[in-house]
C-alpha cells in the first residue's frame, strides 16, 4: 500500500471536515503525527509556544486554567473524535492560553502550525472547518461563563447530570454512573 493510501486510511478514524479534496486529505495525513498519550499526561501547558494543532482520534482531553492558589477551572473537555483544539493559540496568540491534560488514554493527531496555515489559505473547506470548530468552542465558553456567573451550584450540578444522562441515553428513572476522572 502506498504511503498516500495509508495516510487516507488513518484519517478515516477521525471525522475531518466533509468535502475535502482527496489530495488535501492526503496532505493532512502525510503531515499529521499520530501520538498516544496515557491517562494524566500533559499535552501542553499554558504559556508555552503553540507549535501544533491537535485533533482528537479517541480518548478525552481537558483544557483548563489554574489560578495562583492552585484552583483549577476546566474550560473545555474534548471527547468526540474529530474535536480540534488550539485554534486561537495557533492563529492569534502563538502561545497556549490553557493547559491540556489527558483524562483517559488518548490518541491525538498533531499538525504543525505552518502547515495548517498553508492548508487553510489554499483550501476554503479547511478554513471553514476550522472556523466551525472555533465557533463551537466559543459557544461552549459563553455557556460556561453564563453558568458560572448566573447559576447556583445546585443548578450547575443539575445541568451536568441532565447533560450526562442525555449524552449517555440513560432511561428515565435509572441511575447515572459517574466516573472519577
C-alpha positions as CSV (number, residue, x, y, z in Angstrom):
1,X,0.0,0.0,0.0
2,X,1.3,3.4,-0.9
3,X,2.0,6.0,1.8
4,X,-0.7,8.2,0.3
5,X,-3.3,5.5,0.7
6,X,-2.1,4.6,4.2
7,X,-2.4,8.3,5.2
8,X,-6.0,8.5,4.0
9,X,-6.9,5.2,5.7
10,X,-5.5,6.5,9.0
11,X,-7.6,9.7,8.7
12,X,-10.7,7.7,8.3
13,X,-10.6,7.2,12.0
14,X,-11.1,10.9,12.5
15,X,-14.1,12.8,11.1
16,X,-12.2,15.7,9.3
17,X,-14.5,18.2,7.6
18,X,-16.5,16.6,4.8
19,X,-16.0,17.6,1.2
20,X,-12.2,17.8,1.4
21,X,-10.4,17.0,-1.8
22,X,-8.6,13.7,-1.7
23,X,-5.2,15.4,-2.3
24,X,-5.9,17.7,0.7
25,X,-6.8,14.7,2.8
26,X,-3.6,13.0,1.7
27,X,-1.6,16.1,2.6
28,X,-3.2,16.2,6.0
29,X,-2.4,12.5,6.5
30,X,1.2,12.9,5.4
31,X,1.7,15.9,7.6
32,X,-0.1,14.6,10.8
33,X,1.8,12.9,13.5
34,X,-0.3,10.4,15.4
35,X,0.6,10.3,19.1
36,X,-0.5,8.1,22.0
37,X,-0.7,9.7,25.5
38,X,-1.5,7.8,28.7
39,X,-4.1,9.0,31.3
40,X,-3.0,12.1,33.2
41,X,-0.3,13.1,30.7
42,X,0.2,16.8,29.8
43,X,-0.4,17.6,26.2
44,X,0.8,21.2,26.6
45,X,1.0,24.0,29.3
46,X,-0.5,27.5,29.4
47,X,2.1,30.0,28.1
48,X,4.1,27.5,26.1
49,X,4.6,28.3,22.4
50,X,1.9,26.7,20.2
51,X,3.6,24.5,17.7
52,X,0.7,22.2,16.7
53,X,-3.0,22.0,16.0
54,X,-4.5,18.9,17.8
55,X,-7.3,16.7,16.6
56,X,-8.7,14.0,18.8
57,X,-8.9,10.5,17.5
58,X,-10.0,8.8,20.7
59,X,-9.9,9.5,24.4
60,X,-10.6,12.6,26.5
61,X,-8.5,15.8,26.9
62,X,-9.4,18.5,29.4
63,X,-8.3,22.1,28.8
64,X,-8.1,24.2,32.0
65,X,-6.6,27.2,33.7
66,X,-5.1,27.3,37.2
67,X,-5.1,30.4,39.5
68,X,-2.3,31.4,41.8
69,X,-3.9,29.4,44.7
70,X,-3.8,26.2,42.5
71,X,-7.6,26.2,41.9
72,X,-8.4,24.6,38.5
73,X,-11.1,25.8,36.2
74,X,-11.9,23.4,33.4
75,X,-12.6,25.4,30.3
76,X,-13.5,22.6,27.9
77,X,-13.3,18.8,27.7
78,X,-12.7,17.3,24.2
79,X,-14.1,13.8,24.0
80,X,-15.5,13.5,20.4
81,X,-13.4,12.1,17.6
82,X,-12.6,14.9,15.3
83,X,-12.5,17.6,18.1
84,X,-9.8,20.1,17.1
85,X,-8.2,22.3,19.6
86,X,-5.6,25.1,19.9
87,X,-7.2,27.2,17.1
88,X,-6.9,30.6,18.9
89,X,-3.4,29.8,20.1
90,X,-2.4,28.8,16.5
91,X,-3.8,31.7,14.7
92,X,-3.7,34.5,17.2
93,X,-1.6,34.4,20.3
94,X,1.1,31.9,19.3
95,X,1.1,30.7,22.9
96,X,-1.2,28.2,24.6
97,X,-4.0,30.0,26.5
98,X,-4.8,27.0,28.6
99,X,-3.2,23.8,29.9
100,X,-4.3,20.5,28.3
101,X,-4.1,17.1,30.0
102,X,-5.4,13.7,29.1
103,X,-8.3,12.3,31.2
104,X,-8.0,8.8,29.7
105,X,-5.6,7.1,27.3
106,X,-5.8,9.3,24.2
107,X,-4.8,9.2,20.5
108,X,-4.1,12.6,19.0
109,X,-3.3,13.8,15.5
110,X,-0.8,16.7,15.6
111,X,-0.1,19.0,12.7
112,X,2.5,21.8,12.7
113,X,1.0,25.3,12.7
114,X,2.7,26.5,9.4
115,X,1.2,23.5,7.5
116,X,-2.3,24.3,9.0
117,X,-2.0,27.9,7.9
118,X,-0.9,27.0,4.4
119,X,-3.7,24.4,4.1
120,X,-6.3,27.0,5.4
121,X,-5.1,29.7,2.9
122,X,-5.2,27.3,0.0
123,X,-8.4,25.4,0.8
124,X,-11.6,27.2,1.8
125,X,-13.1,23.9,3.1
126,X,-10.2,23.5,5.6
127,X,-10.7,27.1,6.7
128,X,-14.4,26.6,7.1
129,X,-13.9,23.5,9.2
130,X,-11.5,25.4,11.5
131,X,-14.0,28.3,11.8
132,X,-16.8,25.9,12.7
133,X,-14.7,24.3,15.3
134,X,-13.6,27.6,16.8
135,X,-17.3,28.8,16.8
136,X,-18.4,25.7,18.7
137,X,-15.7,26.3,21.3
138,X,-16.7,29.9,21.6
139,X,-20.3,28.8,22.2
140,X,-19.1,26.4,25.0
141,X,-17.1,29.2,26.6
142,X,-20.1,31.6,26.5
143,X,-22.2,28.8,28.2
144,X,-19.6,28.2,30.8
145,X,-19.4,32.0,31.6
146,X,-23.1,32.1,31.9
147,X,-23.2,29.1,34.1
148,X,-20.5,30.4,36.5
149,X,-21.9,33.9,36.7
150,X,-25.6,33.3,36.6
151,X,-26.4,29.8,38.1
152,X,-26.1,28.4,41.6
153,X,-24.0,25.4,42.3
154,X,-27.2,23.3,42.6
155,X,-28.4,24.4,39.1
156,X,-24.9,23.8,37.6
157,X,-24.9,20.2,39.1
158,X,-28.4,19.6,37.8
159,X,-27.4,20.7,34.3
160,X,-24.3,18.5,34.4
161,X,-26.4,15.4,35.4
162,X,-29.0,16.1,32.8
163,X,-26.4,16.5,30.0
164,X,-24.6,13.4,31.1
165,X,-27.9,11.4,31.2
166,X,-28.9,12.7,27.7
167,X,-25.5,12.0,26.2
168,X,-25.3,8.5,27.6
169,X,-29.0,7.8,26.8
170,X,-29.8,6.8,30.4
171,X,-33.5,5.8,30.6
172,X,-35.7,8.0,32.8
173,X,-35.7,6.8,36.4
174,X,-32.3,5.0,36.1
175,X,-29.2,5.9,38.0
176,X,-26.4,7.8,36.3
177,X,-23.0,6.3,36.9
178,X,-20.3,8.9,37.3
179,X,-16.6,8.0,36.8
180,X,-14.0,9.7,38.8
181,X,-11.7,11.2,36.2
